[in-house]
Amino acid sequence: MSTTAASTSHHLSPAFPGRAPWGTASKLRAWQQGALDKYIQEQPRDFLAVATPGAGKTTFALTLASWLLHHHVIQQVTVVAPTEHLKKQWAEAAARVGIKLDPEYSAGPLSREYHGIAITYAGVGVRPMLHRNRIEQRKTLVILDEIHHAGDSRSWGEACLEAFEPATRRLALTGTPFRSDTNPIPFVTYEEGNDGIRRSSADYTYGYGNALGDGVVRPVIFLSYSGNMRWRTKAGDEIEARLGEPMTKDAVSQAWRTALDPRGDWMPNVLRAADQRLSEVRKGIPDAGALVIASDQDSARAYAKLIREITGTKATLVLSDEAAASQRIEDFSHSDDRWMVAVRMVSEGVDVPRLAVGVYATTISTPLFFAQAVGRFVRSRRRGETASVFLPTIPNLLGFANEMEVERDHVLDKPKKDGEEENPYAEEEKLLEEAEKQQDEDTGDQDQLPFEALESDAVFDRVLYDGAEFGMQAHPGSEEEQDYLGIPGLLEPDQVQMLLQKRQAKQIAHSRKKPDTEADLLELPAERRPVVTHKELLELRKELNSLVGAYVHQSGKPHGVIHTELRRVCGGPPSAEATAGQIRERIKKVREWATRMR
């Protein structure tokens, strides 16, 4: 990836005397400069820039738009954004650098005072020919923000192709270029790999790992909470389960909904912990703010009420993608207020740089939505800032948190089934189908779920950072939980890791001093308590039984004797009740025995 540092200030208009747009960055970052250099050198008609949320895609795009206008390559600019709020945000950012975009354009000739318009993908879908006619009349740069949305529905993709096919230049931007369906994203190049599958090909990529190394984004500390959940099914059965323990998909969904129910104890305890974390962060970042991402309007209102009761101050409530909601986000962004609660719409593209603490209180479990949601907290304003995101101990979410640096591409072709070969994209396709529906309101899905949340409690479970897991379980309000909530908000990435290791060592030492009879929680460090799905646990048990079977032939001892010996050496209950961590320890031990006998 090119990160050429040579200055291009002589190419820029007076609005850019060697600088990026005022209000977005003080100067071009290395990746922005590198992408700009590549574009100016190659002069492509289509260009796809993939940059992690918070890296500064808007700054890059507006710098490029200014260069193209100044050199008369284009005469006007059209920005296409996913939401009404983002459309206005683009117009405001462009105005700061002397590019006037009309965010209210609907039809007819554009006023001479404007250099172009800002519109939503939905707006293009309604009247594609109106925009095609505009673009055919004057040389146009089309900026397609979060371009993956152009594939949300076939009609949107077709409308974008129809409207912007005559454009002089097209700049596509995204922080998450992957989709689960096979709807091609307009104006994106797909290249066939050795496996015969076509994948999206970016012209310039700047991932989270690169951005973290450059200090462009904040490192993210994920604080995961478990706890006991109890709910009633439609059949009248009462079920109790603990978050993080292997369950069927239906049970995970119901336990998750129970945790997020504002009437239980899980949400109040997690909000209280998040507010304590915010207070610690504000010691180093005085204006730091926090955001709860809720599933629906009723939950959002209830969470805002809980925050008022816990903190004594009112939370900003954002319920829909309307003008009033957009203004609330704007007001919060420029205020010193502590909390905002929103329903989905703040998960993508909305720029509130002071957000440093988040609570993931929605049951949407797709990598696309998770990446966009976490992206709201990673924008760095000065070196050493950290972000903290609170989430339930759900296998999918912990997997996403541990894979923050994984880069994905949009796959255009589904892998063909060959014999027993499974489609590795099948599960994600099903999950993403829900997340990519254009819904910012209460979907009503929860009314159809066959359960009623009865009660919940919260237990601090673990901290995830840079692919590693730390901590032992602790009760809310305990000294052990406070150790993790009290990590300073200003730290270098390597300092975060070192401090987490010290906190865990202290917690383990304290645990060893207590009698075993006092332990009411599983006192094992997180790395020895892997969170796995029901299917993964069954596979682990199958692997253990297979290894024990092989060792039976090698040692001549009966199955039962070997299992008993494994329990004695490794500890824990019988295999049918053992945790994934305990089974993995037994697998390791029986392999060790087998190796010795060779």
Phi, psi and omega per residue, in radians:
M1 nan 2.258 -3.113
S2 -1.365 2.327 3.026
T3 -2.298 0.841 -3.108
T4 -0.950 2.315 -3.074
A5 -1.755 0.006 -3.118
A6 -1.063 2.392 -3.070
S7 -1.264 2.466 3.040
T8 -2.046 0.410 -3.049
S9 -1.083 -0.463 -3.125
H10 -1.254 -0.254 3.107
H11 -1.460 -0.299 -2.911
L12 -1.569 2.722 3.101
S13 -1.262 2.955 3.131
P14 -0.978 -0.385 3.106
A15 -1.195 -0.267 -3.089
F16 -2.253 1.191 3.105
P17 -1.283 1.242 -3.120
G18 1.295 0.304 -3.055
R19 -2.262 2.768 3.023
A20 -1.431 2.980 3.138
P21 -0.913 2.323 3.099
W22 -1.062 2.386 3.124
G23 1.635 -0.194 3.087
T24 -1.966 -0.635 3.082
A25 -2.902 2.670 -3.098
S26 -1.326 -0.488 3.075
K27 -2.764 2.931 -3.134
L28 -1.182 2.352 3.030
R29 -1.333 2.854 -3.071
A30 -0.985 -0.732 -3.105
W31 -1.207 -0.673 3.117
Q32 -1.113 -0.747 3.109
Q33 -1.107 -0.763 -3.140
G34 -1.097 -0.760 3.125
A35 -1.149 -0.701 3.128
L36 -1.132 -0.768 3.116
D37 -1.026 -0.773 -3.121
K38 -1.106 -0.735 -3.128
Y39 -1.117 -0.826 -3.087
I40 -1.112 -0.617 -3.137
Q41 -1.235 -0.729 -3.031
E42 -1.616 -0.460 -3.135
Q43 0.876 0.926 -3.103
P44 -1.350 2.730 3.042
R45 -1.324 -0.691 3.112
D46 -2.052 2.410 -3.122
F47 -2.522 2.179 3.114
L48 -1.912 2.022 3.084
A49 -1.869 2.078 3.089
V50 -1.841 2.022 3.140
A51 -2.391 2.374 -3.086
T52 -0.983 2.527 3.099
P53 -0.887 2.335 3.131
G54 1.626 -0.050 -3.066
A55 -1.445 -0.343 3.112
G56 1.875 0.786 3.114
K57 -1.124 -0.653 -3.114
T58 -1.088 -0.771 3.127
T59 -1.030 -0.824 3.125
F60 -1.036 -0.832 -3.067
A61 -1.121 -0.739 -3.116
L62 -1.253 -0.586 3.055
T63 -1.099 -0.772 3.126
L64 -1.147 -0.733 3.119
A65 -1.041 -0.729 3.134
S66 -1.098 -0.753 3.140
W67 -1.081 -0.786 -3.116
L68 -1.161 -0.656 3.084
L69 -1.164 -0.797 -3.084
H70 -1.094 -0.610 -3.122
H71 -1.654 0.208 3.043
H72 1.018 0.425 3.023
V73 -1.233 -0.598 3.101
I74 -2.272 2.867 3.111
Q75 -2.024 -0.306 -3.133
Q76 -2.676 2.873 -3.085
V77 -2.190 2.396 2.986
T78 -2.146 2.134 3.082
V79 -1.855 2.266 3.091
V80 -1.983 2.155 -3.076
A81 -2.174 2.804 -3.097
P82 -1.231 -0.571 -3.017
T83 -2.310 2.869 3.095
E84 -1.052 -0.723 -3.112
H85 -1.115 -0.770 -3.124
L86 -1.170 -0.593 3.088
K87 -1.031 -0.794 3.135
K88 -1.227 -0.624 3.125
Q89 -1.088 -0.722 3.086
W90 -1.086 -0.771 -3.131
A91 -1.085 -0.701 3.131
E92 -1.163 -0.760 3.132
A93 -1.115 -0.703 3.140
A94 -1.162 -0.678 -3.126
A95 -1.076 -0.585 -3.134
R96 -1.143 -0.324 -3.136
V97 -2.006 0.311 3.032
G98 1.481 0.168 3.044
I99 -1.814 1.975 -3.070
K100 -1.651 2.014 3.112
L101 -1.980 2.374 3.118
D102 -1.558 1.913 -3.125
P103 -1.453 -0.102 -3.097
E104 -1.868 0.123 -3.079
Y105 -1.022 2.378 3.113
S106 -2.229 -0.693 -3.127
A107 -2.973 2.934 3.051
G108 1.440 -3.110 -3.127
P109 -1.141 2.527 3.120
L110 -1.466 2.370 3.120
S111 -0.981 2.514 -3.081
R112 -1.119 -0.342 -3.107
E113 -1.284 -0.229 -3.084
Y114 -1.756 2.603 3.032
H115 -1.640 -0.055 -3.121
G116 2.839 -2.836 -3.068
I117 -2.326 2.825 2.966
A118 -2.125 2.263 -3.046
I119 -2.480 2.849 3.097
T120 -1.653 2.833 3.064
Y121 -1.057 -0.645 3.109
A122 -1.096 -0.686 3.119
G123 -1.103 -0.681 3.089
V124 -1.138 -0.701 -3.121
G125 -1.077 -0.530 -3.121
V126 -1.291 -0.738 -3.062
R127 -2.422 1.217 -3.105
P128 -1.102 -0.646 -3.089
M129 -1.177 -0.542 3.091
L130 -1.031 -0.774 -3.101
H131 -1.337 -0.555 3.065
R132 -1.095 -0.780 3.139
N133 -1.055 -0.736 3.116
R134 -1.049 -0.790 -3.051
I135 -1.241 -0.534 3.120
E136 -1.241 -0.424 -3.090
Q137 -1.403 -0.525 -3.109
R138 -2.440 2.576 3.122
K139 -1.096 2.160 -2.949
T140 -2.220 2.424 2.875
L141 -1.683 2.175 3.046
V142 -1.828 2.099 3.058
I143 -1.747 2.017 -3.114
L144 -1.791 1.702 -3.080
D145 -1.389 2.383 -3.077
E146 0.856 1.066 -2.991
I147 -1.003 -0.405 -3.135
H148 -1.048 -0.373 3.115
H149 -1.188 -0.368 3.129
A150 -1.183 -0.220 3.064
G151 -1.773 0.115 -3.096
D152 -1.025 -0.664 3.058
S153 -2.477 2.650 -3.108
R154 -1.037 -0.619 -3.107
S155 -1.152 -0.649 3.118
W156 -1.158 -0.757 3.125
G157 -1.089 -0.778 3.130
E158 -1.126 -0.675 3.136
A159 -1.129 -0.725 3.120
C160 -1.118 -0.743 3.098
L161 -1.074 -0.773 -3.124
E162 -1.153 -0.766 -3.049
A163 -1.279 -0.696 -2.928
F164 -1.937 0.129 3.105
E165 -1.031 -0.642 -3.120
P166 -1.425 -0.019 -3.035
A167 -1.032 2.512 3.107
T168 -1.170 -0.798 3.111
R169 -2.397 2.571 3.090
R170 -2.325 2.198 3.111
L171 -2.012 2.010 3.131
A172 -1.771 2.337 -3.117
L173 -2.177 2.507 3.009
T174 -2.859 2.635 3.001
G175 -1.767 -0.299 -3.134
T176 -2.360 1.544 -3.005
P177 -1.417 0.059 -3.045
F178 -1.712 2.583 3.018
R179 -2.361 2.844 3.124
S180 -1.699 -0.400 -3.129
D181 -1.487 3.105 -3.125
T182 -1.862 0.350 3.016
N183 -1.186 2.052 3.129
P184 -1.127 2.444 3.077
I185 -1.447 2.189 -3.078
P186 -1.001 2.475 3.029
F187 1.141 0.286 3.078
V188 -1.823 2.375 3.123
T189 -1.460 2.361 3.088
Y190 -2.028 2.334 3.133
E191 -2.071 2.435 -3.104
E192 -1.462 2.259 3.126
G193 -1.522 -3.118 3.134
N194 -1.103 -0.391 3.139
D195 -1.520 0.073 3.126
G196 1.426 0.071 -3.117
I197 -1.732 2.323 3.131
R198 -1.527 2.291 3.140
R199 -2.214 2.659 -3.134
S200 -1.113 2.515 -3.120
S201 -2.114 2.044 -3.135
A202 -1.520 2.583 3.075
D203 -1.433 -0.451 3.100
Y204 -2.659 2.269 -3.104
T205 -2.195 2.331 3.097
Y206 -2.368 1.681 -3.019
G207 -1.465 3.021 -3.114
Y208 -1.060 -0.703 -3.140
G209 -1.055 -0.784 3.088
N210 -1.099 -0.767 -3.103
A211 -1.136 -0.636 3.116
L212 -1.157 -0.757 3.121
G213 -1.093 -0.561 -3.135
D214 -1.494 -0.090 -3.097
G215 1.328 0.263 -3.126
V216 -1.363 -0.570 3.106
V217 -2.124 2.818 3.124
R218 -1.440 2.563 2.922
P219 -1.207 2.547 -3.093
V220 -1.906 2.196 3.012
I221 -1.745 2.086 3.088
F222 -1.702 2.201 3.101
L223 -1.917 2.001 -3.023
S224 -1.806 2.384 -3.119
Y225 -2.107 2.315 3.081
S226 -1.779 -2.725 3.117
G227 2.439 2.860 3.120
N228 -1.516 2.330 3.137
M229 -2.075 2.460 3.087
R230 -2.339 2.281 -3.128
W231 -2.535 2.885 -3.139
R232 -2.007 2.273 3.122
T233 -1.400 2.994 3.130
K234 -1.096 -0.499 3.134
A235 -1.340 -0.105 3.114
G236 1.665 -0.002 3.131
D237 -1.360 2.403 3.043
E238 -1.682 2.248 -3.107
I239 -2.123 2.440 3.090
E240 -2.181 2.380 3.131
A241 -2.683 2.820 -3.125
R242 -1.913 2.272 3.106
L243 -0.994 2.342 3.121
G244 1.739 -0.322 3.084
E245 -1.442 2.587 -3.112
P246 -1.055 2.257 3.126
M247 -2.493 2.882 3.000
T248 -1.167 2.845 -3.126
K249 -1.025 -0.717 3.134
D250 -1.089 -0.755 -3.127
A251 -1.153 -0.700 3.088
V252 -1.032 -0.801 -3.133
S253 -1.049 -0.760 -3.096
Q254 -1.263 -0.687 3.091
A255 -1.126 -0.682 3.124
W256 -1.099 -0.819 3.101
R257 -1.054 -0.670 -3.137
T258 -1.124 -0.730 3.125
A259 -1.063 -0.708 -3.058
L260 -1.422 -0.106 3.113
D261 -1.135 2.120 -3.071
P262 -1.146 -0.254 -3.122
R263 -1.454 -0.229 3.110
G264 -1.484 -2.986 -3.133
D265 -1.688 -0.259 -3.067
W266 -1.117 -0.939 -3.094
M267 -1.073 -0.829 3.119
P268 -1.016 -0.711 -3.139
N269 -1.162 -0.702 -3.140
V270 -1.231 -0.692 3.092
L271 -1.129 -0.678 3.106
R272 -1.108 -0.762 3.119
A273 -1.123 -0.730 -3.139
A274 -1.129 -0.635 3.114
D275 -1.194 -0.646 3.061
Q276 -1.126 -0.704 3.097
R277 -1.101 -0.712 3.115
L278 -1.066 -0.726 3.121
S279 -1.070 -0.690 3.115
E280 -1.167 -0.773 -3.130
V281 -1.096 -0.646 -3.095
R282 -1.220 -0.233 3.034
K283 -1.137 -0.560 3.109
G284 -1.801 -0.450 3.129
I285 -2.196 1.499 -2.952
P286 -0.981 -0.516 -3.099
D287 -1.761 0.225 -3.099
A288 -0.956 2.440 3.128
G289 -2.107 2.898 -3.138
A290 -2.228 2.633 -3.102
L291 -2.358 2.309 2.957
V292 -1.782 2.180 3.059
I293 -1.724 1.930 -3.034
A294 -1.748 2.830 -3.123
S295 -1.416 -0.601 -3.045
D296 -2.665 2.998 -3.037
Q297 -1.130 -0.747 -3.112
D298 -1.073 -0.775 3.117
S299 -1.104 -0.739 -3.124
A300 -1.036 -0.784 3.123
R301 -1.089 -0.720 -3.129
A302 -1.165 -0.673 3.114
Y303 -1.152 -0.696 3.119
A304 -1.087 -0.667 3.107
K305 -1.149 -0.723 3.112
L306 -1.087 -0.722 3.139
I307 -1.104 -0.688 3.099
R308 -1.078 -0.741 -3.136
E309 -1.198 -0.664 -3.078
I310 -1.323 -0.739 -2.993
T311 -1.781 -0.358 -3.069
G312 1.419 0.024 3.110
T313 -2.164 2.701 -3.069
K314 -1.409 2.490 3.064
A315 -1.689 2.542 3.023
T316 -1.276 2.217 -3.069
L317 -1.909 2.118 -3.127
V318 -2.070 1.969 -2.980
L319 -1.848 -0.435 -3.095
S320 -2.712 2.967 -3.078
D321 -1.534 1.092 -3.134
E322 -2.066 3.024 -3.089
A323 -1.011 -0.768 -3.112
A324 -1.113 -0.692 3.133
A325 -1.149 -0.716 3.127
S326 -1.055 -0.710 3.138
Q327 -1.197 -0.623 3.109
R328 -1.092 -0.740 3.103
I329 -1.090 -0.759 3.138
E330 -1.073 -0.800 -3.138
D331 -1.101 -0.744 3.134
F332 -1.113 -0.700 -3.117
S333 -1.016 -0.630 -3.080
H334 -1.731 0.109 -3.116
S335 -1.762 -3.046 3.067
D336 -1.963 0.219 -3.083
D337 -1.097 2.669 -3.041
R338 -1.462 -0.803 -2.903
W339 -2.169 2.490 2.951
M340 -2.292 2.453 3.061
V341 -2.108 2.270 -3.074
A342 -2.434 2.713 3.063
V343 -1.790 1.717 2.987
R344 1.071 -0.759 -2.895
M345 -1.067 -0.417 -3.114
V346 -1.463 0.016 -3.045
S347 -1.304 -0.327 -3.047
E348 -2.310 2.164 2.924
G349 1.341 -0.399 -3.069
V350 -1.189 2.261 -2.988
D351 -1.760 1.726 3.010
V352 -2.204 1.427 -2.973
P353 -1.012 -0.387 -3.087
R354 -1.422 -0.086 3.076
L355 -1.148 2.112 -3.094
A356 -2.255 -0.232 3.140
V357 -2.255 2.336 -3.139
G358 -2.321 2.655 3.011
V359 -2.156 2.042 -3.117
Y360 -1.507 1.579 -3.032
A361 -1.939 0.780 3.083
T362 -2.316 2.705 -3.118
T363 -1.672 0.213 3.062
I364 -1.260 2.183 -2.990
S365 -2.219 0.888 3.086
T366 -1.935 2.611 3.119
P367 -1.086 -0.567 3.137
L368 -1.089 -0.919 -3.096
F369 -1.172 -0.726 -3.128
F370 -1.062 -0.795 -3.133
A371 -1.087 -0.719 3.139
Q372 -1.204 -0.673 -3.140
A373 -1.127 -0.845 3.136
V374 -1.124 -0.525 3.110
G375 -1.034 -0.334 3.124
R376 -1.238 -0.287 -3.003
F377 -1.949 -0.080 -2.969
V378 -1.683 -0.120 -3.094
R379 -1.148 2.062 -3.075
S380 -1.589 2.369 3.093
R381 -1.854 -0.504 3.033
R382 -2.640 2.747 -3.034
R383 -1.075 2.454 3.056
G384 1.708 -0.183 3.118
E385 -1.210 2.471 3.053
T386 -2.079 2.735 3.052
A387 -1.981 2.566 3.139
S388 -2.239 2.192 3.139
V389 -2.154 2.182 3.126
F390 -1.655 2.366 -3.141
L391 -2.632 2.786 3.092
P392 -1.309 2.689 3.130
T393 -1.338 1.452 3.127
I394 -2.066 2.236 -3.050
P395 -0.855 -0.830 -3.126
N396 -1.018 -0.819 -3.082
L397 -1.127 -0.753 3.132
L398 -1.127 -0.602 3.079
G399 -1.104 -0.786 3.113
F400 -1.094 -0.730 -3.114
A401 -1.094 -0.641 -3.139
N402 -1.367 -0.179 -3.100
E403 -2.026 0.535 -3.087
M404 -0.948 -0.542 -3.038
E405 -1.629 0.023 -3.128
V406 -1.267 2.273 3.095
E407 -1.717 2.366 -3.137
R408 -2.112 2.713 3.026
D409 -2.098 2.805 3.076
H410 -1.401 2.155 3.129
V411 -1.633 2.153 -3.062
L412 -1.514 -0.532 -3.100
D413 -1.916 2.391 3.038
K414 -1.342 2.351 3.065
P415 -1.034 2.383 -3.113
K416 -1.386 2.456 3.093
K417 -1.291 2.316 3.140
D418 -2.289 1.813 -3.060
G419 1.168 -2.098 -3.092
E420 -1.666 0.095 -3.089
E421 -1.136 2.235 -3.103
E422 -1.592 2.736 3.031
N423 -1.403 1.915 -3.077
P424 -1.205 -0.168 -3.101
Y425 -1.714 -0.080 -2.984
A426 -1.031 -0.815 -3.082
E427 -1.154 -0.738 3.141
E428 -1.147 -0.622 3.118
E429 -1.019 -0.769 -3.130
K430 -1.142 -0.749 -3.123
L431 -1.153 -0.762 -3.069
L432 -1.235 -0.419 -3.132
E433 -0.968 -0.709 3.137
E434 -1.254 -0.784 -3.025
A435 -1.192 -0.442 -3.057
E436 -1.632 0.006 3.001
K437 -1.173 2.504 -3.122
Q438 -1.404 1.474 -3.115
Q439 -2.362 2.187 3.020
D440 -2.052 -0.005 -3.094
E441 -1.902 3.123 3.037
D442 -1.045 2.136 -3.084
T443 -1.436 -0.299 -3.107
G444 1.448 -0.072 -3.103
D445 -1.058 -0.615 -3.057
Q446 -1.146 -0.396 3.119
D447 -1.209 -0.363 -3.087
Q448 -1.635 -0.150 -3.096
L449 -1.236 2.379 -3.040
P450 -1.447 0.951 3.073
F451 -2.741 2.858 3.042
E452 -2.273 2.122 3.133
A453 -1.166 2.287 -3.116
L454 -1.870 -0.931 3.105
E455 -2.782 2.788 3.126
S456 -2.650 2.703 2.953
D457 -2.352 2.970 -3.073
A458 -2.126 2.509 3.061
V459 -2.389 2.218 3.032
F460 -1.070 2.245 -2.986
D461 -1.911 -0.897 -3.074
R462 -2.970 2.876 3.004
V463 -2.013 2.322 3.087
L464 -1.947 2.277 -3.141
Y465 -2.656 2.197 3.053
D466 0.933 0.739 3.079
G467 1.405 -0.042 3.131
A468 -1.967 2.784 -3.115
E469 -2.151 2.462 -3.052
F470 -2.355 2.708 2.953
G471 1.741 2.693 3.007
M472 -1.927 2.823 -3.117
Q473 -1.107 2.555 -3.126
A474 -2.639 2.641 3.125
H475 -1.342 2.594 3.064
P476 -0.990 2.368 3.133
G477 1.518 -0.133 -3.113
S478 -1.308 2.847 3.112
E479 -1.068 -0.641 -3.123
E480 -1.126 -0.749 3.106
E481 -1.123 -0.745 -3.104
Q482 -1.055 -0.576 3.113
D483 -1.000 -0.702 -3.110
Y484 -1.427 -0.638 3.100
L485 -1.182 -0.416 -3.057
G486 -1.614 0.205 3.077
I487 -1.107 2.270 -3.095
P488 -0.952 2.548 -3.122
G489 -1.389 -0.232 3.090
L490 -2.027 1.826 -3.128
L491 -2.629 2.586 2.979
E492 -1.290 2.666 -3.100
P493 -0.923 -0.720 -3.131
D494 -1.235 -0.479 3.087
Q495 -1.206 -0.622 3.113
V496 -1.035 -0.864 -3.120
Q497 -1.047 -0.793 -3.113
M498 -1.087 -0.740 -3.111
L499 -1.180 -0.692 3.107
L500 -1.106 -0.692 3.100
Q501 -1.105 -0.704 3.120
K502 -1.164 -0.729 3.118
R503 -1.057 -0.748 -3.122
Q504 -1.166 -0.755 3.130
A505 -1.037 -0.712 3.111
K506 -1.115 -0.733 -3.126
Q507 -1.135 -0.734 3.127
I508 -1.132 -0.756 3.132
A509 -1.076 -0.718 3.130
H510 -1.141 -0.671 -3.129
S511 -1.127 -0.671 -3.090
R512 -1.181 -0.410 -3.118
K513 -1.369 -0.338 -3.100
K514 -1.531 2.558 3.038
P515 -1.107 2.536 -3.134
D516 -0.998 -0.502 -3.100
T517 -1.167 -0.362 -3.131
E518 -1.472 -0.188 -3.071
A519 -1.417 1.919 3.086
D520 -1.795 -0.022 3.069
L521 -2.125 2.786 3.134
L522 -1.213 1.892 -3.021
E523 -1.633 1.249 3.059
L524 -2.297 2.497 3.081
P525 -1.109 2.729 -3.014
A526 -0.963 -0.668 -3.097
E527 -1.105 -0.378 3.091
R528 -1.678 0.073 3.098
R529 -2.166 1.051 -3.084
P530 -1.074 2.416 3.097
V531 -1.591 2.038 -3.091
V532 -2.226 2.848 3.084
T533 -1.409 2.934 3.100
H534 -1.016 -0.733 -3.132
K535 -1.124 -0.747 3.141
E536 -1.122 -0.655 3.123
L537 -1.137 -0.731 3.110
L538 -1.063 -0.692 3.121
E539 -1.136 -0.676 3.116
L540 -1.136 -0.757 3.113
R541 -1.093 -0.693 3.125
K542 -1.107 -0.734 3.132
E543 -1.125 -0.737 3.130
L544 -1.087 -0.822 -3.127
N545 -1.085 -0.645 3.124
S546 -1.137 -0.752 3.133
L547 -1.180 -0.693 3.099
V548 -1.105 -0.723 3.112
G549 -1.041 -0.741 3.116
A550 -1.157 -0.647 -3.119
Y551 -1.255 -0.463 3.066
V552 -1.020 -0.830 -3.123
H553 -1.178 -0.561 -3.091
Q554 -1.342 -0.669 -3.033
S555 -1.739 -0.397 -3.088
G556 1.427 0.035 3.134
K557 -1.535 2.616 3.096
P558 -1.183 2.755 3.115
H559 -0.917 -0.863 -3.059
G560 -1.038 -0.683 -3.132
V561 -1.135 -0.736 -3.126
I562 -1.155 -0.777 3.123
H563 -1.070 -0.723 3.137
T564 -1.115 -0.735 -3.139
E565 -1.126 -0.697 3.101
L566 -1.089 -0.709 3.112
R567 -1.135 -0.698 -3.120
R568 -1.148 -0.744 -3.078
V569 -1.337 -0.755 -3.036
C570 -1.655 -0.330 -3.087
G571 1.442 2.965 3.070
G572 1.736 3.001 -3.089
P573 -1.408 -3.124 3.060
P574 -0.989 2.783 -3.051
S575 -0.937 -0.673 -3.088
A576 -1.108 -0.392 -3.121
E577 -1.947 -0.090 -3.056
A578 -1.250 2.644 3.086
T579 -1.365 2.934 3.122
A580 -1.051 -0.707 3.134
G581 -1.091 -0.725 3.140
Q582 -1.163 -0.701 3.135
I583 -1.152 -0.690 3.128
R584 -1.115 -0.643 3.095
E585 -1.132 -0.665 3.127
R586 -1.216 -0.652 3.081
I587 -1.063 -0.773 3.132
K588 -1.089 -0.730 -3.091
K589 -1.198 -0.767 -3.113
V590 -1.187 -0.568 3.046
R591 -1.138 -0.685 3.118
E592 -1.080 -0.783 3.122
W593 -1.072 -0.796 -3.093
A594 -1.095 -0.660 -3.141
T595 -1.144 -0.676 -3.123
R596 -1.132 -0.535 -3.050
M597 -1.444 -0.167 -3.102
R598 -1.266 nan nan
